[in-house]
């Protein structure tokens, strides 16, 4: 294939299948990309943008283009093209999430320890949720603060309440308390952090990326899928590990696998039938396009 016709935005793997999405997210959640300096990431962005403009530097190989796109997808927001903060990137989930989850599993016996590590975890999650939101829906500092306080309070109340309730329960049951708190907090943290999407809707497009309008139902569908993915991401390490009593050194493998696997449960470019949209938006699309547009597409976030 001539590089002059190389489509750098075309999926490298089939995004309609779980295995295709798994390969994609294994690629962009590679924790090693989090170690690269901003200058290297900016170089990758420049190469991607040059390729999009049809101006590929002489001597550039196809593998270099694929690697540049890998770095671009791992570090730059799909909606804005802005470089994301390091801690909020999915590529940082393995080292960051591994350390925090390990501490939550280790220090669960006392209330102060539970409170501290749940606070650390929710602070980390809030930053990740904000970083990976659908950036087409702006959120105010006040809304960020309310979302953070609400989610953290939910996690702390769940963790402390269950911790006290399970004082006389078998040790294994007590070890599951952190997961229950994380799951409950995710059900609050993500919708709260992305409340503007629920209130105002998110941009939906046709198959070719042409904007059709904003949909609240699409926002709800995307956020529900993200919540499920995040809970799935935490489940193996926080449920299975206490059962099989694996050594903590083995946990790294599980998290390395579960971050991309959980992200792969649903396509990032989500779709919805026009018939399931809000009546007003559905009528606008039908009046303008008739039966030509059967589905709309949107970025659900991660």
GUNUMAR-698746 format. One record per residue (C-alpha): residue number from 1; residue in three letters; x, y, z. Coordinates in nm, 4 decimals. Layout:
<pt lumba="NUM" drenza="ala" u="X" v="Y" w="Z"/>
...
END
This chain:
<pt lumba="1" drenza="unk" u="0.0000" v="0.0000" w="0.0000"/>
<pt lumba="2" drenza="unk" u="0.1312" v="0.3442" w="-0.0909"/>
<pt lumba="3" drenza="unk" u="0.1727" v="0.5594" w="0.2181"/>
<pt lumba="4" drenza="unk" u="0.0269" v="0.8541" w="0.0289"/>
<pt lumba="5" drenza="unk" u="-0.3134" v="0.6810" w="0.0599"/>
<pt lumba="6" drenza="unk" u="-0.2622" v="0.5662" w="0.4204"/>
<pt lumba="7" drenza="unk" u="-0.5720" v="0.6359" w="0.6355"/>
<pt lumba="8" drenza="unk" u="-0.4283" v="0.6842" w="0.9823"/>
<pt lumba="9" drenza="unk" u="-0.7729" v="0.7079" w="1.1441"/>
<pt lumba="10" drenza="unk" u="-0.8948" v="0.3781" w="1.0005"/>
<pt lumba="11" drenza="unk" u="-0.9184" v="0.1145" w="1.2778"/>
<pt lumba="12" drenza="unk" u="-0.6216" v="-0.1190" w="1.2714"/>
<pt lumba="13" drenza="unk" u="-0.8420" v="-0.3964" w="1.4093"/>
<pt lumba="14" drenza="unk" u="-1.2129" v="-0.4659" w="1.3624"/>
<pt lumba="15" drenza="unk" u="-1.3903" v="-0.2553" w="1.6273"/>
<pt lumba="16" drenza="unk" u="-1.7176" v="-0.4432" w="1.5846"/>
<pt lumba="17" drenza="unk" u="-1.5707" v="-0.7501" w="1.7595"/>
<pt lumba="18" drenza="unk" u="-1.4494" v="-0.7907" w="2.1169"/>
<pt lumba="19" drenza="unk" u="-1.1133" v="-0.9323" w="2.0056"/>
<pt lumba="20" drenza="unk" u="-1.0591" v="-0.6419" w="1.7700"/>
<pt lumba="21" drenza="unk" u="-1.1333" v="-0.3905" w="2.0459"/>
<pt lumba="22" drenza="unk" u="-0.9158" v="-0.5898" w="2.2882"/>
<pt lumba="23" drenza="unk" u="-0.6159" v="-0.5633" w="2.0551"/>
<pt lumba="24" drenza="unk" u="-0.6832" v="-0.1917" w="2.0142"/>
<pt lumba="25" drenza="unk" u="-0.6984" v="-0.1228" w="2.3877"/>
<pt lumba="26" drenza="unk" u="-0.3999" v="-0.3457" w="2.4630"/>
<pt lumba="27" drenza="unk" u="-0.2189" v="-0.1199" w="2.2197"/>
<pt lumba="28" drenza="unk" u="-0.3212" v="0.2194" w="2.3615"/>
<pt lumba="29" drenza="unk" u="-0.3233" v="0.1243" w="2.7336"/>
<pt lumba="30" drenza="unk" u="0.0387" v="0.0089" w="2.7173"/>
<pt lumba="31" drenza="unk" u="0.1773" v="0.1461" w="3.0472"/>
<pt lumba="32" drenza="unk" u="0.5140" v="0.2114" w="2.8844"/>
<pt lumba="33" drenza="unk" u="0.3650" v="0.5012" w="2.6881"/>
<pt lumba="34" drenza="unk" u="0.3044" v="0.6810" w="3.0185"/>
<pt lumba="35" drenza="unk" u="0.6820" v="0.7025" w="3.0645"/>
<pt lumba="36" drenza="unk" u="0.7437" v="0.8952" w="2.7436"/>
<pt lumba="37" drenza="unk" u="0.8176" v="1.2694" w="2.7610"/>
<pt lumba="38" drenza="unk" u="0.5673" v="1.5232" w="2.6292"/>
<pt lumba="39" drenza="unk" u="0.8063" v="1.6132" w="2.3485"/>
<pt lumba="40" drenza="unk" u="0.7877" v="1.2573" w="2.2112"/>
<pt lumba="41" drenza="unk" u="0.4079" v="1.2602" w="2.2315"/>
<pt lumba="42" drenza="unk" u="0.3945" v="1.5949" w="2.0521"/>
<pt lumba="43" drenza="unk" u="0.6133" v="1.4529" w="1.7758"/>
<pt lumba="44" drenza="unk" u="0.3683" v="1.1654" w="1.7362"/>
<pt lumba="45" drenza="unk" u="0.0761" v="1.4100" w="1.7210"/>
<pt lumba="46" drenza="unk" u="0.2531" v="1.6153" w="1.4563"/>
<pt lumba="47" drenza="unk" u="0.3096" v="1.3037" w="1.2438"/>
<pt lumba="48" drenza="unk" u="-0.0548" v="1.1983" w="1.2798"/>
<pt lumba="49" drenza="unk" u="-0.1769" v="1.5431" w="1.1788"/>
<pt lumba="50" drenza="unk" u="0.0645" v="1.5504" w="0.8836"/>
<pt lumba="51" drenza="unk" u="-0.0691" v="1.2161" w="0.7685"/>
<pt lumba="52" drenza="unk" u="-0.4267" v="1.3417" w="0.7973"/>
<pt lumba="53" drenza="unk" u="-0.3314" v="1.6405" w="0.5836"/>
<pt lumba="54" drenza="unk" u="-0.1835" v="1.4075" w="0.3216"/>
<pt lumba="55" drenza="unk" u="0.1727" v="1.5234" w="0.3834"/>
<pt lumba="56" drenza="unk" u="0.3763" v="1.2279" w="0.5104"/>
<pt lumba="57" drenza="unk" u="0.7458" v="1.3068" w="0.5701"/>
<pt lumba="58" drenza="unk" u="0.9798" v="1.1266" w="0.3258"/>
<pt lumba="59" drenza="unk" u="1.1269" v="0.8061" w="0.4646"/>
<pt lumba="60" drenza="unk" u="0.8380" v="0.7443" w="0.7058"/>
<pt lumba="61" drenza="unk" u="0.7433" v="0.3770" w="0.7345"/>
<pt lumba="62" drenza="unk" u="0.3984" v="0.2289" w="0.7911"/>
<pt lumba="63" drenza="unk" u="0.5137" v="0.0930" w="1.1278"/>
<pt lumba="64" drenza="unk" u="0.6180" v="0.4430" w="1.2344"/>
<pt lumba="65" drenza="unk" u="0.2736" v="0.5705" w="1.1425"/>
<pt lumba="66" drenza="unk" u="0.1061" v="0.2943" w="1.3448"/>
<pt lumba="67" drenza="unk" u="0.3261" v="0.3710" w="1.6450"/>
<pt lumba="68" drenza="unk" u="0.2588" v="0.7447" w="1.6192"/>
<pt lumba="69" drenza="unk" u="-0.1155" v="0.6720" w="1.6170"/>
<pt lumba="70" drenza="unk" u="-0.0706" v="0.4457" w="1.9198"/>
<pt lumba="71" drenza="unk" u="0.0956" v="0.7284" w="2.1127"/>
<pt lumba="72" drenza="unk" u="-0.1637" v="0.9771" w="1.9901"/>
<pt lumba="73" drenza="unk" u="-0.4578" v="0.7599" w="2.0992"/>
<pt lumba="74" drenza="unk" u="-0.2960" v="0.6886" w="2.4361"/>
<pt lumba="75" drenza="unk" u="-0.2243" v="1.0502" w="2.5279"/>
<pt lumba="76" drenza="unk" u="-0.4580" v="1.2854" w="2.3375"/>
<pt lumba="77" drenza="unk" u="-0.8316" v="1.3275" w="2.3875"/>
<pt lumba="78" drenza="unk" u="-1.0387" v="1.1927" w="2.0941"/>
<pt lumba="79" drenza="unk" u="-1.2787" v="1.4906" w="2.1024"/>
<pt lumba="80" drenza="unk" u="-1.0448" v="1.7856" w="2.1532"/>
<pt lumba="81" drenza="unk" u="-0.7039" v="1.6579" w="2.0437"/>
<pt lumba="82" drenza="unk" u="-0.5564" v="1.8071" w="2.3629"/>
<pt lumba="83" drenza="unk" u="-0.2900" v="1.6158" w="2.5545"/>
<pt lumba="84" drenza="unk" u="-0.4515" v="1.4527" w="2.8571"/>
<pt lumba="85" drenza="unk" u="-0.2995" v="1.4766" w="3.2034"/>
<pt lumba="86" drenza="unk" u="-0.0735" v="1.1813" w="3.2811"/>
<pt lumba="87" drenza="unk" u="-0.2657" v="1.0398" w="3.5792"/>
<pt lumba="88" drenza="unk" u="-0.5972" v="1.0453" w="3.3952"/>
<pt lumba="89" drenza="unk" u="-0.4774" v="0.8460" w="3.0939"/>
<pt lumba="90" drenza="unk" u="-0.5841" v="0.4832" w="3.0576"/>
<pt lumba="91" drenza="unk" u="-0.2165" v="0.3933" w="3.0073"/>
<pt lumba="92" drenza="unk" u="-0.1578" v="0.5049" w="3.3682"/>
<pt lumba="93" drenza="unk" u="-0.4331" v="0.2749" w="3.4997"/>
<pt lumba="94" drenza="unk" u="-0.1945" v="-0.0196" w="3.5340"/>
<pt lumba="95" drenza="unk" u="0.0745" v="0.1376" w="3.7569"/>
<pt lumba="96" drenza="unk" u="-0.1614" v="0.3820" w="3.9314"/>
<pt lumba="97" drenza="unk" u="-0.4555" v="0.1478" w="3.9766"/>
<pt lumba="98" drenza="unk" u="-0.2310" v="-0.1418" w="4.0773"/>
<pt lumba="99" drenza="unk" u="-0.0716" v="0.0547" w="4.3596"/>
<pt lumba="100" drenza="unk" u="-0.3996" v="0.1938" w="4.4954"/>
<pt lumba="101" drenza="unk" u="-0.5918" v="-0.1348" w="4.4681"/>
<pt lumba="102" drenza="unk" u="-0.3098" v="-0.3213" w="4.6377"/>
<pt lumba="103" drenza="unk" u="-0.3223" v="-0.0781" w="4.9295"/>
<pt lumba="104" drenza="unk" u="-0.7026" v="-0.1042" w="4.9580"/>
<pt lumba="105" drenza="unk" u="-0.6760" v="-0.4839" w="4.9724"/>
<pt lumba="106" drenza="unk" u="-0.3929" v="-0.4732" w="5.2228"/>
<pt lumba="107" drenza="unk" u="-0.5157" v="-0.2007" w="5.4586"/>
<pt lumba="108" drenza="unk" u="-0.8815" v="-0.2816" w="5.5170"/>
<pt lumba="109" drenza="unk" u="-0.8903" v="-0.3758" w="5.8849"/>
<pt lumba="110" drenza="unk" u="-0.9188" v="-0.0321" w="6.0488"/>
<pt lumba="111" drenza="unk" u="-1.1612" v="0.2504" w="5.9773"/>
<pt lumba="112" drenza="unk" u="-0.8890" v="0.5197" w="5.9351"/>
<pt lumba="113" drenza="unk" u="-0.7072" v="0.3034" w="5.6792"/>
<pt lumba="114" drenza="unk" u="-1.0317" v="0.2337" w="5.4910"/>
<pt lumba="115" drenza="unk" u="-1.1202" v="0.6037" w="5.4869"/>
<pt lumba="116" drenza="unk" u="-0.7774" v="0.7125" w="5.3651"/>
<pt lumba="117" drenza="unk" u="-0.7398" v="0.4626" w="5.0825"/>
<pt lumba="118" drenza="unk" u="-1.0978" v="0.5008" w="4.9626"/>
<pt lumba="119" drenza="unk" u="-1.0384" v="0.8762" w="4.9516"/>
<pt lumba="120" drenza="unk" u="-0.7182" v="0.8247" w="4.7516"/>
<pt lumba="121" drenza="unk" u="-0.8980" v="0.5857" w="4.5134"/>
<pt lumba="122" drenza="unk" u="-1.1931" v="0.8166" w="4.4540"/>
<pt lumba="123" drenza="unk" u="-0.9636" v="1.1128" w="4.3970"/>
<pt lumba="124" drenza="unk" u="-0.7820" v="0.9061" w="4.1368"/>
<pt lumba="125" drenza="unk" u="-1.1105" v="0.7895" w="3.9797"/>
<pt lumba="126" drenza="unk" u="-1.2501" v="1.1414" w="3.9666"/>
<pt lumba="127" drenza="unk" u="-0.9480" v="1.2583" w="3.7699"/>
<pt lumba="128" drenza="unk" u="-0.9703" v="0.9588" w="3.5351"/>
<pt lumba="129" drenza="unk" u="-1.3445" v="1.0139" w="3.4802"/>
<pt lumba="130" drenza="unk" u="-1.2964" v="1.3843" w="3.4089"/>
<pt lumba="131" drenza="unk" u="-1.0041" v="1.3183" w="3.1739"/>
<pt lumba="132" drenza="unk" u="-1.1951" v="1.0551" w="2.9717"/>
<pt lumba="133" drenza="unk" u="-1.5314" v="1.2302" w="2.9573"/>
<pt lumba="134" drenza="unk" u="-1.7016" v="1.3264" w="2.6332"/>
<pt lumba="135" drenza="unk" u="-1.5303" v="1.6659" w="2.6037"/>
<pt lumba="136" drenza="unk" u="-1.8043" v="1.8056" w="2.3804"/>
<pt lumba="137" drenza="unk" u="-2.0092" v="1.8554" w="2.6997"/>
<pt lumba="138" drenza="unk" u="-1.8373" v="2.1142" w="2.9240"/>
<pt lumba="139" drenza="unk" u="-1.8538" v="2.0839" w="3.3037"/>
<pt lumba="140" drenza="unk" u="-1.8086" v="2.3651" w="3.5556"/>
<pt lumba="141" drenza="unk" u="-1.5662" v="2.3592" w="3.8518"/>
<pt lumba="142" drenza="unk" u="-1.8674" v="2.3583" w="4.0862"/>
<pt lumba="143" drenza="unk" u="-2.0125" v="2.0495" w="3.9190"/>
<pt lumba="144" drenza="unk" u="-1.6724" v="1.8778" w="3.9369"/>
<pt lumba="145" drenza="unk" u="-1.6572" v="1.9542" w="4.3092"/>
<pt lumba="146" drenza="unk" u="-2.0090" v="1.8243" w="4.3753"/>
<pt lumba="147" drenza="unk" u="-1.9368" v="1.5055" w="4.1784"/>
<pt lumba="148" drenza="unk" u="-1.6113" v="1.4486" w="4.3666"/>
<pt lumba="149" drenza="unk" u="-1.7618" v="1.5032" w="4.7122"/>
<pt lumba="150" drenza="unk" u="-2.0694" v="1.2903" w="4.6354"/>
<pt lumba="151" drenza="unk" u="-1.8722" v="0.9967" w="4.4964"/>
<pt lumba="152" drenza="unk" u="-1.6138" v="1.0075" w="4.7732"/>
<pt lumba="153" drenza="unk" u="-1.8852" v="1.0235" w="5.0401"/>
<pt lumba="154" drenza="unk" u="-2.0637" v="0.7270" w="4.8813"/>
<pt lumba="155" drenza="unk" u="-1.7455" v="0.5202" w="4.8753"/>
<pt lumba="156" drenza="unk" u="-1.6567" v="0.6082" w="5.2332"/>
<pt lumba="157" drenza="unk" u="-2.0082" v="0.5409" w="5.3641"/>
<pt lumba="158" drenza="unk" u="-2.0213" v="0.2049" w="5.1863"/>
<pt lumba="159" drenza="unk" u="-1.6718" v="0.1005" w="5.2923"/>
<pt lumba="160" drenza="unk" u="-1.6981" v="0.2102" w="5.6567"/>
<pt lumba="161" drenza="unk" u="-2.0516" v="0.0745" w="5.6918"/>
<pt lumba="162" drenza="unk" u="-1.9626" v="-0.2650" w="5.5499"/>
<pt lumba="163" drenza="unk" u="-1.6349" v="-0.2690" w="5.7407"/>
<pt lumba="164" drenza="unk" u="-1.8213" v="-0.2340" w="6.0697"/>
<pt lumba="165" drenza="unk" u="-2.0926" v="-0.4771" w="5.9579"/>
<pt lumba="166" drenza="unk" u="-1.8398" v="-0.7482" w="5.8692"/>
<pt lumba="167" drenza="unk" u="-1.6304" v="-0.7258" w="6.1868"/>
<pt lumba="168" drenza="unk" u="-1.7493" v="-1.0706" w="6.2890"/>
<pt lumba="169" drenza="unk" u="-1.7647" v="-1.2091" w="5.9363"/>
<pt lumba="170" drenza="unk" u="-1.5017" v="-1.4436" w="5.7907"/>
<pt lumba="171" drenza="unk" u="-1.1839" v="-1.2622" w="5.6793"/>
<pt lumba="172" drenza="unk" u="-1.2614" v="-1.3346" w="5.3148"/>
<pt lumba="173" drenza="unk" u="-1.5896" v="-1.1431" w="5.3338"/>
<pt lumba="174" drenza="unk" u="-1.4139" v="-0.8467" w="5.4908"/>
<pt lumba="175" drenza="unk" u="-1.1647" v="-0.8441" w="5.2037"/>
<pt lumba="176" drenza="unk" u="-1.4531" v="-0.7873" w="4.9609"/>
<pt lumba="177" drenza="unk" u="-1.5516" v="-0.4596" w="5.1266"/>
<pt lumba="178" drenza="unk" u="-1.3168" v="-0.2465" w="4.9095"/>
<pt lumba="179" drenza="unk" u="-1.4748" v="-0.3827" w="4.5912"/>
<pt lumba="180" drenza="unk" u="-1.8273" v="-0.3088" w="4.7142"/>
<pt lumba="181" drenza="unk" u="-1.7208" v="0.0473" w="4.7924"/>
<pt lumba="182" drenza="unk" u="-1.5514" v="0.0896" w="4.4538"/>
<pt lumba="183" drenza="unk" u="-1.8556" v="-0.0465" w="4.2679"/>
<pt lumba="184" drenza="unk" u="-2.0960" v="0.1803" w="4.4581"/>
<pt lumba="185" drenza="unk" u="-1.8763" v="0.4845" w="4.4038"/>
<pt lumba="186" drenza="unk" u="-1.8436" v="0.4170" w="4.0307"/>
<pt lumba="187" drenza="unk" u="-2.2230" v="0.4175" w="4.0041"/>
<pt lumba="188" drenza="unk" u="-2.2166" v="0.7719" w="4.1462"/>
<pt lumba="189" drenza="unk" u="-1.8818" v="0.9163" w="4.0405"/>
<pt lumba="190" drenza="unk" u="-1.9094" v="0.8642" w="3.6653"/>
<pt lumba="191" drenza="unk" u="-2.2687" v="0.9904" w="3.6160"/>
<pt lumba="192" drenza="unk" u="-2.2010" v="1.2886" w="3.8446"/>
<pt lumba="193" drenza="unk" u="-1.8747" v="1.3809" w="3.6717"/>
<pt lumba="194" drenza="unk" u="-2.0506" v="1.3579" w="3.3354"/>
<pt lumba="195" drenza="unk" u="-2.3825" v="1.5077" w="3.4412"/>
<pt lumba="196" drenza="unk" u="-2.3759" v="1.7719" w="3.1680"/>
<pt lumba="197" drenza="unk" u="-2.3961" v="1.4965" w="2.9098"/>
<pt lumba="198" drenza="unk" u="-2.7095" v="1.3592" w="3.0783"/>
<pt lumba="199" drenza="unk" u="-2.8666" v="1.7040" w="3.1153"/>
<pt lumba="200" drenza="unk" u="-2.7837" v="1.8452" w="2.7721"/>
<pt lumba="201" drenza="unk" u="-2.7124" v="1.5378" w="2.5624"/>
<pt lumba="202" drenza="unk" u="-2.4010" v="1.4481" w="2.3618"/>
<pt lumba="203" drenza="unk" u="-2.3273" v="1.5068" w="1.9964"/>
<pt lumba="204" drenza="unk" u="-2.4379" v="1.2250" w="1.7678"/>
<pt lumba="205" drenza="unk" u="-2.3265" v="1.1800" w="1.4090"/>
<pt lumba="206" drenza="unk" u="-2.4009" v="0.9667" w="1.1075"/>
<pt lumba="207" drenza="unk" u="-2.1651" v="0.6907" w="0.9986"/>
<pt lumba="208" drenza="unk" u="-1.9442" v="0.9438" w="0.8193"/>
<pt lumba="209" drenza="unk" u="-1.9057" v="1.1741" w="1.1184"/>
<pt lumba="210" drenza="unk" u="-2.1572" v="1.4395" w="1.0111"/>
<pt lumba="211" drenza="unk" u="-2.3174" v="1.5933" w="1.3207"/>
<pt lumba="212" drenza="unk" u="-2.6911" v="1.5307" w="1.3496"/>
<pt lumba="213" drenza="unk" u="-2.7734" v="1.6809" w="1.6892"/>
<pt lumba="214" drenza="unk" u="-2.7521" v="1.6086" w="2.0636"/>
<pt lumba="215" drenza="unk" u="-2.9086" v="1.3147" w="2.2463"/>
<pt lumba="216" drenza="unk" u="-2.9625" v="1.2591" w="2.6189"/>
<pt lumba="217" drenza="unk" u="-3.0493" v="0.8933" w="2.5602"/>
<pt lumba="218" drenza="unk" u="-2.7182" v="0.8391" w="2.3846"/>
<pt lumba="219" drenza="unk" u="-2.5420" v="0.9977" w="2.6827"/>
<pt lumba="220" drenza="unk" u="-2.7185" v="0.7648" w="2.9269"/>
<pt lumba="221" drenza="unk" u="-2.6335" v="0.4585" w="2.7176"/>
<pt lumba="222" drenza="unk" u="-2.2678" v="0.5576" w="2.6959"/>
<pt lumba="223" drenza="unk" u="-2.2346" v="0.6323" w="3.0675"/>
<pt lumba="224" drenza="unk" u="-2.3993" v="0.3031" w="3.1689"/>
<pt lumba="225" drenza="unk" u="-2.1506" v="0.1144" w="2.9530"/>
<pt lumba="226" drenza="unk" u="-1.8593" v="0.3042" w="3.1077"/>
<pt lumba="227" drenza="unk" u="-1.9826" v="0.2232" w="3.4615"/>
<pt lumba="228" drenza="unk" u="-2.0053" v="-0.1471" w="3.3738"/>
<pt lumba="229" drenza="unk" u="-1.6568" v="-0.1393" w="3.2221"/>
<pt lumba="230" drenza="unk" u="-1.5028" v="0.0308" w="3.5262"/>
<pt lumba="231" drenza="unk" u="-1.6589" v="-0.2166" w="3.7712"/>
<pt lumba="232" drenza="unk" u="-1.5463" v="-0.5060" w="3.5513"/>
<pt lumba="233" drenza="unk" u="-1.1961" v="-0.3587" w="3.5451"/>
<pt lumba="234" drenza="unk" u="-1.1736" v="-0.3767" w="3.9249"/>
<pt lumba="235" drenza="unk" u="-1.3547" v="-0.7078" w="3.9792"/>
<pt lumba="236" drenza="unk" u="-1.0829" v="-0.9710" w="3.9146"/>
<pt lumba="237" drenza="unk" u="-0.8220" v="-0.8144" w="4.1383"/>
<pt lumba="238" drenza="unk" u="-1.0599" v="-0.7240" w="4.4198"/>
<pt lumba="239" drenza="unk" u="-1.2758" v="-1.0390" w="4.4207"/>
<pt lumba="240" drenza="unk" u="-1.0723" v="-1.3257" w="4.2770"/>
<pt lumba="241" drenza="unk" u="-0.7405" v="-1.2411" w="4.4417"/>
<pt lumba="242" drenza="unk" u="-0.8665" v="-1.2727" w="4.7990"/>
<pt lumba="243" drenza="unk" u="-1.0258" v="-1.6057" w="4.7099"/>
<pt lumba="244" drenza="unk" u="-0.7245" v="-1.7717" w="4.5537"/>
<pt lumba="245" drenza="unk" u="-0.4812" v="-1.5922" w="4.7889"/>
<pt lumba="246" drenza="unk" u="-0.2380" v="-1.5128" w="4.5142"/>
<pt lumba="247" drenza="unk" u="0.0792" v="-1.3298" w="4.5964"/>
<pt lumba="248" drenza="unk" u="0.0605" v="-0.9580" w="4.5269"/>
<pt lumba="249" drenza="unk" u="0.3388" v="-0.9820" w="4.2694"/>
<pt lumba="250" drenza="unk" u="0.1034" v="-1.1743" w="4.0432"/>
<pt lumba="251" drenza="unk" u="-0.1574" v="-0.9013" w="4.0512"/>
<pt lumba="252" drenza="unk" u="0.0251" v="-0.6945" w="3.7927"/>
<pt lumba="253" drenza="unk" u="-0.0584" v="-0.9446" w="3.5199"/>
<pt lumba="254" drenza="unk" u="-0.4276" v="-0.9365" w="3.6062"/>
<pt lumba="255" drenza="unk" u="-0.4482" v="-0.5562" w="3.5949"/>
<pt lumba="256" drenza="unk" u="-0.2408" v="-0.5381" w="3.2766"/>
<pt lumba="257" drenza="unk" u="-0.5029" v="-0.7637" w="3.1151"/>
<pt lumba="258" drenza="unk" u="-0.8187" v="-0.6246" w="3.2762"/>
<pt lumba="259" drenza="unk" u="-0.7727" v="-0.2572" w="3.1837"/>
<pt lumba="260" drenza="unk" u="-0.7878" v="-0.3227" w="2.8075"/>
<pt lumba="261" drenza="unk" u="-1.0362" v="-0.6106" w="2.8504"/>
<pt lumba="262" drenza="unk" u="-1.2826" v="-0.3943" w="3.0448"/>
<pt lumba="263" drenza="unk" u="-1.2408" v="-0.1054" w="2.8005"/>
<pt lumba="264" drenza="unk" u="-1.3159" v="-0.3511" w="2.5177"/>
<pt lumba="265" drenza="unk" u="-1.6567" v="-0.4613" w="2.6476"/>
<pt lumba="266" drenza="unk" u="-1.8273" v="-0.1914" w="2.4396"/>
<pt lumba="267" drenza="unk" u="-1.7096" v="0.0072" w="2.1337"/>
<pt lumba="268" drenza="unk" u="-1.5774" v="0.3537" w="2.2222"/>
<pt lumba="269" drenza="unk" u="-1.7594" v="0.4820" w="1.9146"/>
<pt lumba="270" drenza="unk" u="-2.0993" v="0.3743" w="2.0352"/>
<pt lumba="271" drenza="unk" u="-2.4122" v="0.3632" w="1.8202"/>
<pt lumba="272" drenza="unk" u="-2.7875" v="0.3812" w="1.8680"/>
<pt lumba="273" drenza="unk" u="-3.0836" v="0.3288" w="1.6361"/>
<pt lumba="274" drenza="unk" u="-3.2532" v="0.6516" w="1.5282"/>
<pt lumba="275" drenza="unk" u="-3.5845" v="0.4986" w="1.6367"/>
<pt lumba="276" drenza="unk" u="-3.4609" v="0.4938" w="2.0001"/>
<pt lumba="277" drenza="unk" u="-3.3644" v="0.8618" w="2.0143"/>
<pt lumba="278" drenza="unk" u="-3.5705" v="1.1404" w="2.1698"/>
<pt lumba="279" drenza="unk" u="-3.8793" v="1.2134" w="1.9521"/>
<pt lumba="280" drenza="unk" u="-3.7712" v="1.5696" w="1.8716"/>
<pt lumba="281" drenza="unk" u="-3.4234" v="1.4668" w="1.7535"/>
<pt lumba="282" drenza="unk" u="-3.5613" v="1.1655" w="1.5694"/>
<pt lumba="283" drenza="unk" u="-3.8084" v="1.3887" w="1.3814"/>
<pt lumba="284" drenza="unk" u="-3.5329" v="1.6306" w="1.2808"/>
<pt lumba="285" drenza="unk" u="-3.3154" v="1.3497" w="1.1450"/>
<pt lumba="286" drenza="unk" u="-3.6038" v="1.1860" w="0.9568"/>
<pt lumba="287" drenza="unk" u="-3.7178" v="1.5171" w="0.8067"/>
<pt lumba="288" drenza="unk" u="-3.3653" v="1.5930" w="0.6797"/>
<pt lumba="289" drenza="unk" u="-3.2402" v="1.2483" w="0.5812"/>
<pt lumba="290" drenza="unk" u="-3.5470" v="1.0263" w="0.5529"/>
<pt lumba="291" drenza="unk" u="-3.4515" v="0.6594" w="0.5812"/>
<pt lumba="292" drenza="unk" u="-3.0902" v="0.7210" w="0.4751"/>
<pt lumba="293" drenza="unk" u="-2.9740" v="0.7454" w="0.8384"/>
<pt lumba="294" drenza="unk" u="-3.0721" v="0.4430" w="1.0466"/>
<pt lumba="295" drenza="unk" u="-2.8157" v="0.4736" w="1.3308"/>
<pt lumba="296" drenza="unk" u="-2.6318" v="0.7555" w="1.5037"/>
<pt lumba="297" drenza="unk" u="-2.2797" v="0.7359" w="1.6483"/>
<pt lumba="298" drenza="unk" u="-2.1118" v="0.9009" w="1.9475"/>
<pt lumba="299" drenza="unk" u="-1.8054" v="0.8833" w="2.1708"/>
<pt lumba="300" drenza="unk" u="-1.9092" v="0.7141" w="2.4957"/>
<pt lumba="301" drenza="unk" u="-1.5816" v="0.7987" w="2.6722"/>
<pt lumba="302" drenza="unk" u="-1.3768" v="0.5503" w="2.8736"/>
END
